[in-house]
Amino acid sequence: MGSRPRSSITKEMRRTRRNLSGKTQRKSSSRVLNRRTTKESAPMKVSDKLVALNNLINPLQSNNEEVEIDKLFQETANYIVLLKIQVSILQKLVDFYGSSAHEQVQENQNVIV
């Protein structure tokens, strides 16, 4: 039996394929390294963000007190609802008083002219 070619792929194509796979392996290993770095530092970042959120929601509470995350998220949701209500009320006040104030300014300008 004679030797026959394994495939129709040329040597250069095989080299290119190896190079590409090598690059892919290097990229994936660096991605894994970055993920490890991110995962190790992620708890620190999350805890910092939770402390910042707690300071926004409960500014009078001391930083030394440990806060339950579920309670903090519930308080945050309640605070957001409160802010939405305040914005709605302020918009209605502007609509009510803003239109009459605008009409008064126009009337005053008409009287002056």
Biopython code that builds the backbone (N, CA, C, O; Angstrom):
import numpy as np
from Bio.PDB.StructureBuilder import StructureBuilder

atoms = [
    (1, "MET", "N", (0.854, -1.167, 0.000)),
    (1, "MET", "CA", (0.000, 0.000, 0.000)),
    (1, "MET", "C", (0.893, 1.220, 0.000)),
    (1, "MET", "O", (1.864, 1.304, 0.753)),
    (2, "GLY", "N", (0.564, 2.122, -0.820)),
    (2, "GLY", "CA", (1.344, 3.343, -0.908)),
    (2, "GLY", "C", (0.811, 4.399, 0.032)),
    (2, "GLY", "O", (-0.297, 4.301, 0.558)),
    (3, "SER", "N", (1.613, 5.385, 0.219)),
    (3, "SER", "CA", (1.162, 6.456, 1.103)),
    (3, "SER", "C", (0.259, 7.388, 0.311)),
    (3, "SER", "O", (0.576, 7.766, -0.816)),
    (4, "ARG", "N", (-0.818, 7.739, 0.882)),
    (4, "ARG", "CA", (-1.729, 8.655, 0.204)),
    (4, "ARG", "C", (-1.896, 9.906, 1.056)),
    (4, "ARG", "O", (-1.713, 9.844, 2.272)),
    (5, "PRO", "N", (-2.234, 11.028, 0.456)),
    (5, "PRO", "CA", (-2.370, 12.274, 1.224)),
    (5, "PRO", "C", (-3.516, 12.164, 2.218)),
    (5, "PRO", "O", (-4.568, 11.591, 1.931)),
    (6, "ARG", "N", (-3.283, 12.724, 3.384)),
    (6, "ARG", "CA", (-4.315, 12.695, 4.437)),
    (6, "ARG", "C", (-5.536, 13.508, 4.048)),
    (6, "ARG", "O", (-6.673, 13.060, 4.201)),
    (7, "SER", "N", (-5.293, 14.677, 3.555)),
    (7, "SER", "CA", (-6.410, 15.512, 3.124)),
    (7, "SER", "C", (-5.926, 16.454, 2.053)),
    (7, "SER", "O", (-4.746, 16.463, 1.702)),
    (8, "SER", "N", (-6.824, 17.231, 1.546)),
    (8, "SER", "CA", (-6.452, 18.170, 0.500)),
    (8, "SER", "C", (-5.936, 19.485, 1.073)),
    (8, "SER", "O", (-5.692, 20.430, 0.323)),
    (9, "ILE", "N", (-5.768, 19.558, 2.381)),
    (9, "ILE", "CA", (-5.281, 20.778, 3.023)),
    (9, "ILE", "C", (-3.774, 20.857, 2.839)),
    (9, "ILE", "O", (-3.059, 19.891, 3.106)),
    (10, "THR", "N", (-3.300, 21.984, 2.393)),
    (10, "THR", "CA", (-1.867, 22.160, 2.178)),
    (10, "THR", "C", (-1.166, 22.396, 3.500)),
    (10, "THR", "O", (-1.802, 22.671, 4.518)),
    (11, "LYS", "N", (0.179, 22.280, 3.469)),
    (11, "LYS", "CA", (0.961, 22.498, 4.690)),
    (11, "LYS", "C", (0.758, 23.914, 5.213)),
    (11, "LYS", "O", (0.657, 24.127, 6.422)),
    (12, "GLU", "N", (0.699, 24.881, 4.302)),
    (12, "GLU", "CA", (0.533, 26.273, 4.739)),
    (12, "GLU", "C", (-0.817, 26.478, 5.422)),
    (12, "GLU", "O", (-0.917, 27.211, 6.406)),
    (13, "MET", "N", (-1.837, 25.837, 4.906)),
    (13, "MET", "CA", (-3.150, 25.950, 5.543)),
    (13, "MET", "C", (-3.128, 25.336, 6.935)),
    (13, "MET", "O", (-3.762, 25.850, 7.856)),
    (14, "ARG", "N", (-2.382, 24.211, 7.091)),
    (14, "ARG", "CA", (-2.276, 23.599, 8.414)),
    (14, "ARG", "C", (-1.569, 24.527, 9.381)),
    (14, "ARG", "O", (-1.986, 24.672, 10.530)),
    (15, "ARG", "N", (-0.482, 25.166, 8.912)),
    (15, "ARG", "CA", (0.248, 26.105, 9.775)),
    (15, "ARG", "C", (-0.667, 27.250, 10.193)),
    (15, "ARG", "O", (-0.700, 27.643, 11.359)),
    (16, "THR", "N", (-1.406, 27.775, 9.226)),
    (16, "THR", "CA", (-2.316, 28.876, 9.529)),
    (16, "THR", "C", (-3.353, 28.426, 10.544)),
    (16, "THR", "O", (-3.676, 29.154, 11.483)),
    (17, "ARG", "N", (-3.862, 27.243, 10.352)),
    (17, "ARG", "CA", (-4.855, 26.722, 11.284)),
    (17, "ARG", "C", (-4.249, 26.574, 12.679)),
    (17, "ARG", "O", (-4.887, 26.921, 13.672)),
    (18, "ARG", "N", (-3.020, 26.060, 12.756)),
    (18, "ARG", "CA", (-2.362, 25.927, 14.058)),
    (18, "ARG", "C", (-2.146, 27.288, 14.700)),
    (18, "ARG", "O", (-2.376, 27.473, 15.895)),
    (19, "ASN", "N", (-1.697, 28.240, 13.882)),
    (19, "ASN", "CA", (-1.460, 29.579, 14.425)),
    (19, "ASN", "C", (-2.754, 30.185, 14.952)),
    (19, "ASN", "O", (-2.784, 30.776, 16.031)),
    (20, "LEU", "N", (-3.810, 30.031, 14.184)),
    (20, "LEU", "CA", (-5.083, 30.584, 14.634)),
    (20, "LEU", "C", (-5.540, 29.913, 15.916)),
    (20, "LEU", "O", (-6.020, 30.574, 16.837)),
    (21, "SER", "N", (-5.389, 28.589, 15.969)),
    (21, "SER", "CA", (-5.826, 27.912, 17.188)),
    (21, "SER", "C", (-4.948, 28.311, 18.360)),
    (21, "SER", "O", (-5.435, 28.415, 19.486)),
    (22, "GLY", "N", (-3.657, 28.537, 18.117)),
    (22, "GLY", "CA", (-2.770, 28.993, 19.188)),
    (22, "GLY", "C", (-3.174, 30.355, 19.702)),
    (22, "GLY", "O", (-3.179, 30.601, 20.908)),
    (23, "LYS", "N", (-3.515, 31.245, 18.775)),
    (23, "LYS", "CA", (-3.950, 32.583, 19.185)),
    (23, "LYS", "C", (-5.245, 32.498, 19.978)),
    (23, "LYS", "O", (-5.423, 33.183, 20.985)),
    (24, "THR", "N", (-6.131, 31.655, 19.512)),
    (24, "THR", "CA", (-7.398, 31.501, 20.214)),
    (24, "THR", "C", (-7.163, 30.994, 21.626)),
    (24, "THR", "O", (-7.797, 31.461, 22.572)),
    (25, "GLN", "N", (-6.250, 30.036, 21.769)),
    (25, "GLN", "CA", (-5.969, 29.507, 23.097)),
    (25, "GLN", "C", (-5.388, 30.590, 23.990)),
    (25, "GLN", "O", (-5.753, 30.699, 25.161)),
    (26, "ARG", "N", (-4.483, 31.392, 23.440)),
    (26, "ARG", "CA", (-3.901, 32.459, 24.255)),
    (26, "ARG", "C", (-4.968, 33.467, 24.667)),
    (26, "ARG", "O", (-4.998, 33.915, 25.813)),
    (27, "LYS", "N", (-5.838, 33.817, 23.733)),
    (27, "LYS", "CA", (-6.892, 34.773, 24.074)),
    (27, "LYS", "C", (-7.808, 34.215, 25.149)),
    (27, "LYS", "O", (-8.165, 34.911, 26.100)),
    (28, "SER", "N", (-8.184, 32.959, 24.990)),
    (28, "SER", "CA", (-9.105, 32.393, 25.971)),
    (28, "SER", "C", (-8.445, 32.297, 27.340)),
    (28, "SER", "O", (-9.103, 32.496, 28.361)),
    (29, "SER", "N", (-7.132, 31.990, 27.371)),
    (29, "SER", "CA", (-6.475, 31.918, 28.673)),
    (29, "SER", "C", (-6.389, 33.297, 29.309)),
    (29, "SER", "O", (-6.501, 33.424, 30.528)),
    (30, "SER", "N", (-6.188, 34.344, 28.490)),
    (30, "SER", "CA", (-6.164, 35.687, 29.064)),
    (30, "SER", "C", (-7.556, 36.093, 29.521)),
    (30, "SER", "O", (-7.707, 36.815, 30.506)),
    (31, "ARG", "N", (-8.572, 35.628, 28.805)),
    (31, "ARG", "CA", (-9.937, 35.925, 29.240)),
    (31, "ARG", "C", (-10.220, 35.270, 30.585)),
    (31, "ARG", "O", (-10.839, 35.866, 31.466)),
    (32, "VAL", "N", (-9.759, 34.041, 30.726)),
    (32, "VAL", "CA", (-9.953, 33.347, 31.997)),
    (32, "VAL", "C", (-9.233, 34.096, 33.098)),
    (32, "VAL", "O", (-9.766, 34.252, 34.197)),
    (33, "LEU", "N", (-8.026, 34.560, 32.816)),
    (33, "LEU", "CA", (-7.267, 35.315, 33.805)),
    (33, "LEU", "C", (-8.018, 36.587, 34.181)),
    (33, "LEU", "O", (-8.113, 36.937, 35.357)),
    (34, "ASN", "N", (-8.556, 37.287, 33.160)),
    (34, "ASN", "CA", (-9.312, 38.501, 33.447)),
    (34, "ASN", "C", (-10.557, 38.191, 34.259)),
    (34, "ASN", "O", (-10.924, 38.959, 35.148)),
    (35, "ARG", "N", (-11.205, 37.085, 33.967)),
    (35, "ARG", "CA", (-12.389, 36.712, 34.732)),
    (35, "ARG", "C", (-12.020, 36.441, 36.182)),
    (35, "ARG", "O", (-12.735, 36.841, 37.101)),
    (36, "ARG", "N", (-10.899, 35.761, 36.378)),
    (36, "ARG", "CA", (-10.474, 35.490, 37.753)),
    (36, "ARG", "C", (-10.219, 36.791, 38.490)),
    (36, "ARG", "O", (-10.641, 36.969, 39.632)),
    (37, "THR", "N", (-9.524, 37.694, 37.819)),
    (37, "THR", "CA", (-9.235, 38.979, 38.446)),
    (37, "THR", "C", (-10.530, 39.706, 38.765)),
    (37, "THR", "O", (-10.684, 40.269, 39.849)),
    (38, "THR", "N", (-11.459, 39.694, 37.821)),
    (38, "THR", "CA", (-12.724, 40.376, 38.035)),
    (38, "THR", "C", (-13.513, 39.715, 39.151)),
    (38, "THR", "O", (-14.112, 40.400, 39.979)),
    (39, "LYS", "N", (-13.517, 38.388, 39.179)),
    (39, "LYS", "CA", (-14.274, 37.696, 40.213)),
    (39, "LYS", "C", (-13.691, 37.956, 41.591)),
    (39, "LYS", "O", (-14.431, 38.076, 42.567)),
    (40, "GLU", "N", (-12.367, 38.043, 41.676)),
    (40, "GLU", "CA", (-11.760, 38.292, 42.981)),
    (40, "GLU", "C", (-12.068, 39.703, 43.461)),
    (40, "GLU", "O", (-12.300, 39.919, 44.651)),
    (41, "SER", "N", (-12.070, 40.661, 42.545)),
    (41, "SER", "CA", (-12.307, 42.042, 42.945)),
    (41, "SER", "C", (-13.790, 42.396, 42.946)),
    (41, "SER", "O", (-14.174, 43.430, 43.491)),
    (42, "ALA", "N", (-14.626, 41.556, 42.346)),
    (42, "ALA", "CA", (-16.052, 41.851, 42.256)),
    (42, "ALA", "C", (-16.723, 41.978, 43.613)),
    (42, "ALA", "O", (-17.494, 42.919, 43.804)),
    (43, "PRO", "N", (-16.477, 41.083, 44.571)),
    (43, "PRO", "CA", (-17.141, 41.255, 45.866)),
    (43, "PRO", "C", (-16.797, 42.588, 46.521)),
    (43, "PRO", "O", (-17.648, 43.196, 47.169)),
    (44, "MET", "N", (-15.585, 43.037, 46.363)),
    (44, "MET", "CA", (-15.191, 44.320, 46.931)),
    (44, "MET", "C", (-15.966, 45.450, 46.257)),
    (44, "MET", "O", (-16.458, 46.355, 46.931)),
    (45, "LYS", "N", (-16.073, 45.401, 44.944)),
    (45, "LYS", "CA", (-16.796, 46.437, 44.221)),
    (45, "LYS", "C", (-18.277, 46.419, 44.583)),
    (45, "LYS", "O", (-18.877, 47.477, 44.775)),
    (46, "VAL", "N", (-18.864, 45.250, 44.677)),
    (46, "VAL", "CA", (-20.281, 45.140, 45.016)),
    (46, "VAL", "C", (-20.523, 45.670, 46.419)),
    (46, "VAL", "O", (-21.493, 46.392, 46.650)),
    (47, "SER", "N", (-19.658, 45.323, 47.351)),
    (47, "SER", "CA", (-19.857, 45.803, 48.719)),
    (47, "SER", "C", (-19.701, 47.319, 48.783)),
    (47, "SER", "O", (-20.418, 47.986, 49.529)),
    (48, "ASP", "N", (-18.767, 47.865, 48.003)),
    (48, "ASP", "CA", (-18.626, 49.321, 47.959)),
    (48, "ASP", "C", (-19.895, 49.966, 47.417)),
    (48, "ASP", "O", (-20.342, 50.997, 47.921)),
    (49, "LYS", "N", (-20.464, 49.358, 46.396)),
    (49, "LYS", "CA", (-21.688, 49.904, 45.811)),
    (49, "LYS", "C", (-22.860, 49.791, 46.778)),
    (49, "LYS", "O", (-23.706, 50.683, 46.844)),
    (50, "LEU", "N", (-22.907, 48.700, 47.521)),
    (50, "LEU", "CA", (-23.973, 48.549, 48.511)),
    (50, "LEU", "C", (-23.838, 49.590, 49.616)),
    (50, "LEU", "O", (-24.838, 50.132, 50.087)),
    (51, "VAL", "N", (-22.608, 49.869, 50.029)),
    (51, "VAL", "CA", (-22.387, 50.905, 51.048)),
    (51, "VAL", "C", (-22.821, 52.262, 50.501)),
    (51, "VAL", "O", (-23.467, 53.040, 51.203)),
    (52, "ALA", "N", (-22.466, 52.548, 49.245)),
    (52, "ALA", "CA", (-22.864, 53.822, 48.641)),
    (52, "ALA", "C", (-24.382, 53.928, 48.532)),
    (52, "ALA", "O", (-24.956, 54.985, 48.799)),
    (53, "LEU", "N", (-25.025, 52.841, 48.144)),
    (53, "LEU", "CA", (-26.489, 52.832, 48.060)),
    (53, "LEU", "C", (-27.108, 53.041, 49.428)),
    (53, "LEU", "O", (-28.074, 53.791, 49.569)),
    (54, "ASN", "N", (-26.563, 52.389, 50.426)),
    (54, "ASN", "CA", (-27.065, 52.549, 51.789)),
    (54, "ASN", "C", (-26.903, 53.992, 52.255)),
    (54, "ASN", "O", (-27.780, 54.528, 52.932)),
    (55, "ASN", "N", (-25.788, 54.622, 51.896)),
    (55, "ASN", "CA", (-25.576, 56.018, 52.281)),
    (55, "ASN", "C", (-26.577, 56.944, 51.601)),
    (55, "ASN", "O", (-26.971, 57.959, 52.174)),
    (56, "LEU", "N", (-26.991, 56.602, 50.384)),
    (56, "LEU", "CA", (-28.001, 57.413, 49.695)),
    (56, "LEU", "C", (-29.381, 57.240, 50.313)),
    (56, "LEU", "O", (-30.116, 58.210, 50.498)),
    (57, "ILE", "N", (-29.722, 56.006, 50.626)),
    (57, "ILE", "CA", (-31.059, 55.706, 51.129)),
    (57, "ILE", "C", (-31.185, 56.045, 52.608)),
    (57, "ILE", "O", (-32.202, 56.592, 53.034)),
    (58, "ASN", "N", (-30.174, 55.729, 53.384)),
    (58, "ASN", "CA", (-30.188, 55.959, 54.834)),
    (58, "ASN", "C", (-28.993, 56.824, 55.240)),
    (58, "ASN", "O", (-28.038, 56.309, 55.820)),
    (59, "PRO", "N", (-29.027, 58.115, 54.948)),
    (59, "PRO", "CA", (-27.852, 58.948, 55.234)),
    (59, "PRO", "C", (-27.558, 59.100, 56.728)),
    (59, "PRO", "O", (-26.417, 59.379, 57.096)),
    (60, "LEU", "N", (-28.539, 58.927, 57.582)),
    (60, "LEU", "CA", (-28.323, 59.115, 59.018)),
    (60, "LEU", "C", (-27.817, 57.858, 59.710)),
    (60, "LEU", "O", (-27.367, 57.917, 60.854)),
    (61, "GLN", "N", (-27.888, 56.732, 59.032)),
    (61, "GLN", "CA", (-27.440, 55.476, 59.626)),
    (61, "GLN", "C", (-25.912, 55.439, 59.624)),
    (61, "GLN", "O", (-25.275, 55.868, 58.661)),
    (62, "SER", "N", (-25.332, 54.926, 60.705)),
    (62, "SER", "CA", (-23.872, 54.869, 60.771)),
    (62, "SER", "C", (-23.349, 53.811, 59.815)),
    (62, "SER", "O", (-24.016, 52.810, 59.554)),
    (63, "ASN", "N", (-22.153, 54.038, 59.295)),
    (63, "ASN", "CA", (-21.550, 53.117, 58.338)),
    (63, "ASN", "C", (-21.128, 51.808, 58.980)),
    (63, "ASN", "O", (-20.932, 50.813, 58.282)),
    (64, "ASN", "N", (-20.985, 51.792, 60.290)),
    (64, "ASN", "CA", (-20.532, 50.589, 60.978)),
    (64, "ASN", "C", (-21.616, 49.526, 61.071)),
    (64, "ASN", "O", (-21.320, 48.342, 61.226)),
    (65, "GLU", "N", (-22.877, 49.953, 60.976)),
    (65, "GLU", "CA", (-23.974, 48.997, 61.072)),
    (65, "GLU", "C", (-24.049, 48.164, 59.800)),
    (65, "GLU", "O", (-23.963, 48.692, 58.691)),
    (66, "GLU", "N", (-24.210, 46.861, 59.974)),
    (66, "GLU", "CA", (-24.349, 45.987, 58.823)),
    (66, "GLU", "C", (-25.804, 45.999, 58.375)),
    (66, "GLU", "O", (-26.722, 45.947, 59.193)),
    (67, "VAL", "N", (-25.995, 46.068, 57.079)),
    (67, "VAL", "CA", (-27.335, 46.190, 56.522)),
    (67, "VAL", "C", (-27.696, 44.895, 55.808)),
    (67, "VAL", "O", (-26.873, 44.306, 55.106)),
    (68, "GLU", "N", (-28.928, 44.466, 55.995)),
    (68, "GLU", "CA", (-29.417, 43.312, 55.253)),
    (68, "GLU", "C", (-29.680, 43.748, 53.817)),
    (68, "GLU", "O", (-30.332, 44.764, 53.574)),
    (69, "ILE", "N", (-29.170, 42.976, 52.881)),
    (69, "ILE", "CA", (-29.265, 43.357, 51.476)),
    (69, "ILE", "C", (-30.718, 43.396, 51.015)),
    (69, "ILE", "O", (-31.111, 44.318, 50.300)),
    (70, "ASP", "N", (-31.516, 42.418, 51.410)),
    (70, "ASP", "CA", (-32.929, 42.408, 51.010)),
    (70, "ASP", "C", (-33.646, 43.654, 51.517)),
    (70, "ASP", "O", (-34.435, 44.266, 50.797)),
    (71, "LYS", "N", (-33.363, 44.018, 52.757)),
    (71, "LYS", "CA", (-33.985, 45.204, 53.348)),
    (71, "LYS", "C", (-33.533, 46.462, 52.608)),
    (71, "LYS", "O", (-34.334, 47.364, 52.364)),
    (72, "LEU", "N", (-32.251, 46.522, 52.255)),
    (72, "LEU", "CA", (-31.728, 47.679, 51.533)),
    (72, "LEU", "C", (-32.404, 47.815, 50.171)),
    (72, "LEU", "O", (-32.779, 48.918, 49.772)),
    (73, "PHE", "N", (-32.559, 46.706, 49.458)),
    (73, "PHE", "CA", (-33.215, 46.764, 48.152)),
    (73, "PHE", "C", (-34.683, 47.148, 48.279)),
    (73, "PHE", "O", (-35.203, 47.870, 47.429)),
    (74, "GLN", "N", (-35.356, 46.683, 49.316)),
    (74, "GLN", "CA", (-36.755, 47.055, 49.526)),
    (74, "GLN", "C", (-36.866, 48.543, 49.837)),
    (74, "GLN", "O", (-37.750, 49.224, 49.317)),
    (75, "GLU", "N", (-35.972, 49.047, 50.683)),
    (75, "GLU", "CA", (-35.972, 50.478, 50.997)),
    (75, "GLU", "C", (-35.662, 51.304, 49.754)),
    (75, "GLU", "O", (-36.224, 52.383, 49.565)),
    (76, "THR", "N", (-34.772, 50.802, 48.912)),
    (76, "THR", "CA", (-34.445, 51.500, 47.669)),
    (76, "THR", "C", (-35.659, 51.553, 46.752)),
    (76, "THR", "O", (-35.947, 52.595, 46.162)),
    (77, "ALA", "N", (-36.367, 50.446, 46.628)),
    (77, "ALA", "CA", (-37.574, 50.418, 45.794)),
    (77, "ALA", "C", (-38.622, 51.387, 46.330)),
    (77, "ALA", "O", (-39.256, 52.106, 45.557)),
    (78, "ASN", "N", (-38.805, 51.409, 47.634)),
    (78, "ASN", "CA", (-39.763, 52.343, 48.240)),
    (78, "ASN", "C", (-39.349, 53.788, 47.989)),
    (78, "ASN", "O", (-40.191, 54.644, 47.720)),
    (79, "TYR", "N", (-38.056, 54.052, 48.077)),
    (79, "TYR", "CA", (-37.539, 55.402, 47.858)),
    (79, "TYR", "C", (-37.763, 55.834, 46.406)),
    (79, "TYR", "O", (-38.100, 56.989, 46.145)),
    (80, "ILE", "N", (-37.577, 54.915, 45.473)),
    (80, "ILE", "CA", (-37.804, 55.228, 44.058)),
    (80, "ILE", "C", (-39.272, 55.548, 43.812)),
    (80, "ILE", "O", (-39.587, 56.485, 43.078)),
    (81, "VAL", "N", (-40.167, 54.783, 44.416)),
    (81, "VAL", "CA", (-41.603, 55.053, 44.282)),
    (81, "VAL", "C", (-41.925, 56.430, 44.851)),
    (81, "VAL", "O", (-42.679, 57.190, 44.244)),
    (82, "LEU", "N", (-41.360, 56.756, 46.009)),
    (82, "LEU", "CA", (-41.571, 58.068, 46.622)),
    (82, "LEU", "C", (-41.088, 59.187, 45.699)),
    (82, "LEU", "O", (-41.771, 60.198, 45.537)),
    (83, "LEU", "N", (-39.918, 59.007, 45.098)),
    (83, "LEU", "CA", (-39.395, 60.025, 44.182)),
    (83, "LEU", "C", (-40.293, 60.192, 42.960)),
    (83, "LEU", "O", (-40.505, 61.312, 42.497)),
    (84, "LYS", "N", (-40.820, 59.089, 42.434)),
    (84, "LYS", "CA", (-41.730, 59.171, 41.289)),
    (84, "LYS", "C", (-42.989, 59.943, 41.651)),
    (84, "LYS", "O", (-43.481, 60.741, 40.853)),
    (85, "ILE", "N", (-43.512, 59.711, 42.847)),
    (85, "ILE", "CA", (-44.705, 60.429, 43.303)),
    (85, "ILE", "C", (-44.402, 61.916, 43.436)),
    (85, "ILE", "O", (-45.208, 62.756, 43.035)),
    (86, "GLN", "N", (-43.240, 62.243, 43.999)),
    (86, "GLN", "CA", (-42.863, 63.649, 44.152)),
    (86, "GLN", "C", (-42.733, 64.334, 42.795)),
    (86, "GLN", "O", (-43.177, 65.470, 42.627)),
    (87, "VAL", "N", (-42.129, 63.652, 41.832)),
    (87, "VAL", "CA", (-41.983, 64.223, 40.491)),
    (87, "VAL", "C", (-43.353, 64.443, 39.864)),
    (87, "VAL", "O", (-43.587, 65.471, 39.230)),
    (88, "SER", "N", (-44.247, 63.497, 40.036)),
    (88, "SER", "CA", (-45.593, 63.624, 39.486)),
    (88, "SER", "C", (-46.323, 64.822, 40.098)),
    (88, "SER", "O", (-46.968, 65.592, 39.386)),
    (89, "ILE", "N", (-46.218, 64.971, 41.403)),
    (89, "ILE", "CA", (-46.865, 66.098, 42.086)),
    (89, "ILE", "C", (-46.274, 67.419, 41.615)),
    (89, "ILE", "O", (-47.006, 68.373, 41.353)),
    (90, "LEU", "N", (-44.957, 67.474, 41.508)),
    (90, "LEU", "CA", (-44.316, 68.712, 41.051)),
    (90, "LEU", "C", (-44.711, 69.050, 39.617)),
    (90, "LEU", "O", (-44.902, 70.222, 39.292)),
    (91, "GLN", "N", (-44.836, 68.041, 38.755)),
    (91, "GLN", "CA", (-45.279, 68.296, 37.385)),
    (91, "GLN", "C", (-46.697, 68.853, 37.359)),
    (91, "GLN", "O", (-46.998, 69.754, 36.575)),
    (92, "LYS", "N", (-47.566, 68.324, 38.211)),
    (92, "LYS", "CA", (-48.940, 68.828, 38.269)),
    (92, "LYS", "C", (-48.981, 70.253, 38.807)),
    (92, "LYS", "O", (-49.773, 71.072, 38.340)),
    (93, "LEU", "N", (-48.128, 70.552, 39.790)),
    (93, "LEU", "CA", (-48.062, 71.919, 40.311)),
    (93, "LEU", "C", (-47.560, 72.889, 39.245)),
    (93, "LEU", "O", (-48.069, 74.004, 39.124)),
    (94, "VAL", "N", (-46.572, 72.467, 38.482)),
    (94, "VAL", "CA", (-46.063, 73.325, 37.405)),
    (94, "VAL", "C", (-47.137, 73.527, 36.349)),
    (94, "VAL", "O", (-47.309, 74.633, 35.837)),
    (95, "ASP", "N", (-47.856, 72.469, 36.025)),
    (95, "ASP", "CA", (-48.940, 72.600, 35.048)),
    (95, "ASP", "C", (-50.013, 73.563, 35.549)),
    (95, "ASP", "O", (-50.519, 74.388, 34.788)),
    (96, "PHE", "N", (-50.354, 73.454, 36.829)),
    (96, "PHE", "CA", (-51.415, 74.290, 37.384)),
    (96, "PHE", "C", (-50.962, 75.738, 37.544)),
    (96, "PHE", "O", (-51.603, 76.653, 37.027)),
    (97, "TYR", "N", (-49.856, 75.945, 38.259)),
    (97, "TYR", "CA", (-49.402, 77.306, 38.526)),
    (97, "TYR", "C", (-48.610, 77.881, 37.370)),
    (97, "TYR", "O", (-48.612, 79.092, 37.151)),
    (98, "GLY", "N", (-47.943, 77.031, 36.642)),
    (98, "GLY", "CA", (-47.131, 77.508, 35.526)),
    (98, "GLY", "C", (-47.974, 78.119, 34.437)),
    (98, "GLY", "O", (-47.582, 79.127, 33.849)),
    (99, "SER", "N", (-49.115, 77.540, 34.154)),
    (99, "SER", "CA", (-49.966, 78.065, 33.092)),
    (99, "SER", "C", (-50.591, 79.388, 33.511)),
    (99, "SER", "O", (-50.661, 80.309, 32.697)),
    (100, "SER", "N", (-51.047, 79.513, 34.755)),
    (100, "SER", "CA", (-51.645, 80.777, 35.196)),
    (100, "SER", "C", (-50.573, 81.853, 35.330)),
    (100, "SER", "O", (-50.838, 83.016, 35.027)),
    (101, "ALA", "N", (-49.389, 81.502, 35.767)),
    (101, "ALA", "CA", (-48.309, 82.482, 35.863)),
    (101, "ALA", "C", (-47.904, 82.941, 34.474)),
    (101, "ALA", "O", (-47.606, 84.118, 34.270)),
    (102, "HIS", "N", (-47.892, 82.033, 33.527)),
    (102, "HIS", "CA", (-47.547, 82.378, 32.156)),
    (102, "HIS", "C", (-48.606, 83.314, 31.571)),
    (102, "HIS", "O", (-48.271, 84.256, 30.852)),
    (103, "GLU", "N", (-49.882, 83.058, 31.877)),
    (103, "GLU", "CA", (-50.961, 83.918, 31.403)),
    (103, "GLU", "C", (-50.856, 85.303, 32.025)),
    (103, "GLU", "O", (-51.098, 86.303, 31.348)),
    (104, "GLN", "N", (-50.496, 85.379, 33.319)),
    (104, "GLN", "CA", (-50.354, 86.674, 33.982)),
    (104, "GLN", "C", (-49.225, 87.481, 33.359)),
    (104, "GLN", "O", (-49.360, 88.692, 33.186)),
    (105, "VAL", "N", (-48.132, 86.842, 33.025)),
    (105, "VAL", "CA", (-47.011, 87.543, 32.391)),
    (105, "VAL", "C", (-47.453, 88.081, 31.043)),
    (105, "VAL", "O", (-47.125, 89.215, 30.693)),
    (106, "GLN", "N", (-48.184, 87.296, 30.289)),
    (106, "GLN", "CA", (-48.663, 87.759, 28.988)),
    (106, "GLN", "C", (-49.635, 88.923, 29.149)),
    (106, "GLN", "O", (-49.585, 89.874, 28.370)),
    (107, "GLU", "N", (-50.526, 88.865, 30.153)),
    (107, "GLU", "CA", (-51.463, 89.960, 30.397)),
    (107, "GLU", "C", (-50.714, 91.223, 30.785)),
    (107, "GLU", "O", (-51.046, 92.310, 30.314)),
    (108, "ASN", "N", (-49.698, 91.089, 31.646)),
    (108, "ASN", "CA", (-48.906, 92.250, 32.049)),
    (108, "ASN", "C", (-48.180, 92.848, 30.856)),
    (108, "ASN", "O", (-48.071, 94.070, 30.757)),
    (109, "GLN", "N", (-47.686, 92.027, 29.959)),
    (109, "GLN", "CA", (-47.001, 92.545, 28.779)),
    (109, "GLN", "C", (-47.992, 93.269, 27.871)),
    (109, "GLN", "O", (-47.640, 94.277, 27.258)),
    (110, "ASN", "N", (-49.221, 92.773, 27.774)),
    (110, "ASN", "CA", (-50.229, 93.422, 26.945)),
    (110, "ASN", "C", (-50.639, 94.765, 27.537)),
    (110, "ASN", "O", (-50.901, 95.710, 26.793)),
    (111, "VAL", "N", (-50.698, 94.864, 28.864)),
    (111, "VAL", "CA", (-51.068, 96.112, 29.524)),
    (111, "VAL", "C", (-49.976, 97.152, 29.309)),
    (111, "VAL", "O", (-50.276, 98.322, 29.067)),
    (112, "ILE", "N", (-48.718, 96.741, 29.393)),
    (112, "ILE", "CA", (-47.592, 97.671, 29.244)),
    (112, "ILE", "C", (-47.534, 98.199, 27.825)),
    (112, "ILE", "O", (-47.196, 99.367, 27.631)),
    (113, "VAL", "N", (-47.845, 97.402, 26.841)),
    (113, "VAL", "CA", (-47.756, 97.820, 25.443)),
    (113, "VAL", "C", (-48.927, 98.667, 25.140)),
    (113, "VAL", "O", (-49.071, 99.141, 24.013)),
]
sb = StructureBuilder()
sb.init_structure("model")
sb.init_model(0)
sb.init_chain("A")
sb.init_seg("    ")
for serial, (resi, resn, name, xyz) in enumerate(atoms, 1):
    if name == "N":
        sb.init_residue(resn, " ", resi, " ")
    sb.init_atom(name, np.array(xyz, "f"), 0.0, 1.0, " ", f" {name:<3s}", serial, name[0])
structure = sb.get_structure()
